[in-house]
Amino acid sequence: MTREDALEDVSRLLRSFEILEDGPRVTESLVGPCREYPVGGRQIHDANIVATMLAHGERRLPSFKGAGCRRYGDRIELVDA
């Protein structure tokens, strides 16, 4: 993929999706899943994605694999991308 193609892909994504920001609300939301599910190492990244979603009232996660976020199925809906 060329640099120009990659930048065009980024531009298309930015036009198509709302980017949810991290911050204090997300940190507060992260505590719950970390208490309820065993989280360690790289799994904290998935927990942070879910916390960001919950802090912004989003429940649907477009996913190509979604394996890391399946444990949060009671909180979010994985949507095949």
Buried (B, 14 or more C-beta within 10 A) or exposed (E): EEEEEEEEEEEEEEEEEEEBEEEEBBEEBBEBBBEEBEBEEEBBEBBBBBBBBBBBEBEEBEBEEBEBBEBBEEBBEBEEE
